[in-house]
Amino acid sequence: MAGKEHHQEGNTLQTMHPVFKELLSGGTAGAFAKSAVAPLERVKIIIQTSGALALQDSRRAAAATAVTTSTSTSGGLTTAVVRGGIPMVMRSIVTSEGVRGLWKGNGASVLRVVPYAALHFSAYERYRTWVLDIDSESLPRHVRSLGQTPAVDLVAGSMAGATAVSLTYPLDLLRTRMAWRSSGINAPRGPGAEAVGRAAGLQRSTILSMLGQIARKEGIAGFYKGVSPSLLGIFPYAGLKFFVYQYLKTLYVKGSPGSEGGSGDLAGVRVATSMKLVFGACAGLVAQTVTYPLDVVRRRMQVQDMVTAGDGAQGHHHRIRSSWHGLRLIYTTMGVRRGLYAGLSINYLKVVPSTAIGFAVYDCAKEYLHHRTHI
């Protein structure tokens, strides 16, 4: 009886549409990878946005010079704690919110990453197939030859990344604000802090209340705040990630004993899971290093309204108006290491397991669903 049920399950998986298999595999991979690194993700967002918090604190200190002792850590996570690094930030979160606080915003994160990863992997497969099938004589030779070079993964990955970001960006904005905002974390301190906190909306909130607040205060456009640097960053990030991963796998297969010398065709070739983890980690590191400054700009744009609320004209002086303006502003005010690459070390700690787990789980899920492709 059990054998019959197993056989029926196998038949169901065999007849499942390939696109649905890719969507299911991608969503599963995204959920596993994101949940595994959720604590590091939250700490990274806090560190990334601490530059804006420092500007906010300095302006308030200048406006309230009569109070010289209002910057203690008793009210929440101060910039001094943020500068203390990853261990101190995590310790402060656990102290103020408990261990569960490390996963604050992970519900919104998984809610966003499941459709994002599903669309990203599936769109990559579709775009790659489309590029490989280009053979129109009306197109330039260098375009027709894309499918014969590793550039196919660069192009397909970039297009897939842009597609996934465009469709799921509001969920990313929600995740960032949920992770950044909490009672006592990044909260205003000093005279008038309670009133400023209410103006900025720093009260405890749920996913639904956050959605309603964004819609009421910022309108539909508020759900796409920071989308410009996201799109600019995802093109090279997604493209490089798939390119490096596929390129390393190609080199590995070509150099493996028994390989047939060099066609580079990975269809049907089994690569050890441990090597997939290594290749995925390398791909994530390369892609993140190149595109990280745009990620910082995106996070700052997503939370700047919450930071500058109650600061009046002084707050608007430091508002980021565009991606390039954000890069210049952060560079001139914070520099490279503490500005454009703030939180990079923790991002490396997050990217290594996240990207590695994502690719490995995607492969395993496709194998379980009897769907073998080039990855």
N, C-alpha and C positions, 0 to 999 in steps of 0.2 A: 504493500500500500504506500509506504513511504517512498519507495523507488518510483512508483507511478506518479506521485505528486512532484517529485524532483524532476522527472521527465517532462511533466506538463509545465513546470516553471521554466525549464530550459527552452521549451518550444515558445513560450511567451516572450522570453528575452530575445530569442532569435528573430521573432517577427516584429519586434519593436522598431519603430522608425529610427534610422541613424541619427537624425537631428535631435530626437527626444533622448536618445542615449547620451549624446554629447551634452545636452542641457542638464540631464540628471547627474552625469559624472562631474561636470564643472561645478554645479551647485554644491554637491557633496564635498568636493575638494576645497571649495571656498569656506564652507562652514567649519570643517576640521582645522584648516590652516589658521583662520581668523581667531577661533576660540582658543587655540593653543598659545597664541601670543597676545591675547587681549590685555593682560596687565602691562606689558611693555608698550603696547599701543597707546594706552591711556597716559602713561608717564611721558611718552614721546610728545603727545599733543600738548600736555601742560608745559613741557620745556620749550617746544616750538613757539608757543604763544606767550611765553614769559617776557619776551622783549616788549611786547605791547603793554603787558602788565607793569613793567618797570617804568615805562614812560608815564603811565597813568599814576603810579605811586609818586614819581618825582614832581608831577604837576600838583598833586594834592598836598604834598609836603610844602611846596612853595606857597600854596594858598592858605596853609594853616601853620605858619611858623611858630605860633604861640604854643603849640603842642609839640614837644620834642621827643616824646616817648611813645608815640602812637604806632610805631612800626614793629612791635613785638609780634611773635608768632602765635600768640594766644588766640587771635581771631581767625587763623586759618593758615594756608600755605603761602608764606611770604617769598619774595624774590630771593632772599638769603637762603631759604631752604632749597629753592630751585637750583641755585648755584652750587649747592652741596652735592649735586649729582644724583644719579639713579637710585642708589640705596636710600639716601635721605628723603627723596620724594616718595618712594614706595613706603618707607616707614611712616611718614606723615599721613599718607592716605589710609594706611591700616589703623593708625592711632585714632584718626578722626572719623573713619567710616567703617572700620572693620575689614576683614579679609575680602568680603564681598565687594568692597569699594574698588578693589583692583579690577573687577569686571564691570564696573559702572559704565553704562553705554554699550555693553557688548550685545545686548538684545537688539538695539538699533543697528549695531555693526553687522551682526549676522543677518538681520532683516535686509540690510543693504547688500551684503557680500554674496548671498546666495543667488539672487537674480543677476548680480553683476558678474560673478564668476561663471555662472551658467551661460550668460550671453557672450562673455568674453571668449571662453574656450570654443563655444559653438560657432560664433562669428569668425574666429580665427580659422577654424576648419573650413568654413564656407568660402571665406576670402582666399584662402590658400588654394583650394580646389579651383576657384575661378581664375586665379593668376596662372596656375599650371595649365589651364585649358585655353589660355590666350594663344591664338594662332592666326589671327586675322592678318591678311597680307596688307591691309590698309594701315596697320600700325607700324611705327618705327621698329627697326630690328632690335634695338636695345630693350624695347618694351616687350616684344615677343619672346626674348631670351631670358626674361626674369625667372621663369619657372625652372631654368637650368642652372641657377646660381643660388647661393644661400640667401641672397637678397629677397627671395620669395617670402621667407619668414619675417624679415624686417618689415616688408610692405604689409603682409597679412596681419601681423601682430599690431602694427600701428593703426590700421583701419579698424581692427576689432576692438582695440582699446578705446578709440574715439567713439565707436558705436555704443559700447557698454557704458561709458561715462555719461554720454548724452542722455541715455535712458534711465540711469539710476542716480544721477547727481543729487537730487533732493534728499535721498536717503543718506548720502555721504555727509551732507551738510548737517542733517539731524544727528548723525552719529558723533560728529565733531563737537557740536554744541552740548550734547548730553554728556560727553566725556569731560568737557572743559568746565561745565557749570555744575556746581553742587554747593551744598550748604557749607560755608567756611573755606572752600577751595577756590583760590583766585578771587575771593570776595574783597570788597573795598574795606579799608581799615581807617581808623581815625575819626575825626569829627564828621558827623553827618553820614557815616558809613551806612547806617540802616536805610536812610532815605535814598542814598545813591544806589544801594543794592536793590531796592524796590524799583527804582527807575530803570535799572539795567535788567531787571527780571531775573535776579539771582536766587530766587526761591527754589525750593525743591520741586521737581516737575517730573511728569511721566512723558512717555513718547507722544501720546495723544495731546496732552496739554501743550507740549512744545510745538507740535504741528499747528495747533490753533493759534498760539502766540505769534508764530512767524507769519501766518496768514493774515492775522489782524493788524500787526504792526508794520509789516514790510510788504505785504501783498504777494502776488505770484512771483514777482521778480526776486523776492527774498529767498526763495527756494533755490535760486541759481547764483547766489552771491559767491564769487570766487571760481565760477566755472571756467573763466578765461584761462587762468594759469593751469587749471586742471587739464584742459584740452591741449594746451601747449606742452604740458609735461607728459601726458599719456602717450603722445605720438612717439617720442624717442624712448620712453620707459617701456611701454608694451612691446614696441618693435625690437629693442635691444634684448629684452628678456627672452622672447621666443627665438630670436636670432642666435644668441649665445648658447641657449639650451640645445637647440637643434645642431648648431655647429660643433659643440663639444661631443654630442652623441654621435655625429657623423665621424669625427676623428676617432672616437673610441671604437666604433664598429669597424672602420677601415683598418685599425691597428690590431683588432682581435684575431687570435688564431682561428683559421678556418674561414675567414672572411674572403669574399671573392674579389678582392683587390680593388675595389675602388669605385664602384658605381655610385656610392653614397645613398642608395635607395634603402631606407630603413624599414620599409613595409615588411611586417612579419618577423623582424629581428627582435629578439628578446634581450633587453638590457637589464642587468641586475638592479634591484631596487636601491641598493646602497649607492650605486653609481648615479642613478637618477637623482637621489638626494644631493649628491655632490654637485652635479651639473646644475641643478635647480638653484642651489645656494650661490654658486658662482654667477649665474645669470642674474639673480636678484641683486647681488652686490654691485656688479657692473652697472646695471640699469639705474639703481638708486643713487650711486655716486654721481652719475652724469646729470640726473634730473632733480636732485634733492632741493636745490634752492627754489624751484618753482613750487614744490610741495610746501615749503615754509610760507611762501607768499599766499598760497591758497588757504592755509590754515589761518593766517593772520586776517585775511579778508573775510573769512567765515565768522570770526568772533569779534571783529573790530567794533561793530555796533554795540556789543555787550560791554566792551572795554571802555568806550568813549562816552557811554550814557552818563549824563550828569556832569561832564567836563566842559560842556559848552563849546565855544569857538576854539579853545585851546586843543580840545580833543580832535576837532575836525582838521586842525593844522597837520596832524599826523595820519590822516586817513589815506588809505591806499586806493588810488583811482583806477589803476590798471596793472597788468602783470609787470610791464617794464618799469612803471613808476614804483611798484612795490619792491622790485629788485634794487633799484637805485636808492630808495628810502631806507630799506633795511641795511644796505651796504654802508651808507653814509652815517647812519645812527648807531649801528651795532657792529659793523665790520663783517668779515668773512666767517671766522670761526664761531663767534658768539651770535651772529646774525643769520647769514645765509645758510650756514651749516650747523645751526643750533640743534642739538639733539641727534646729530648724525651717528654718534657712537651707539646710542640706544636703538637707532634705526637699523644699524648693522645687526645688532643682536636680535632684532625682530625679523628682519628680512631673511636671514639665513635659514631659520626653521620654517618661516611662513612660505616662502617661495619653494623651498625644497619639499615641504609637506604637500603643498598645492599640486605640484607636478606629479609627485609620486602617487598621491591618492587619486588623481585624475586618471593616471595610467591603470592603477589597480581597479578602479570602478569600471573603466571601459573593458578591461579583461573579464571582469565578472559579468558584464552585460554582453559579452561576446562581440565586442566592437573593436576591431583592431585597425588602427590607422598608423600614420608615420610616426606619431609620438609614442 
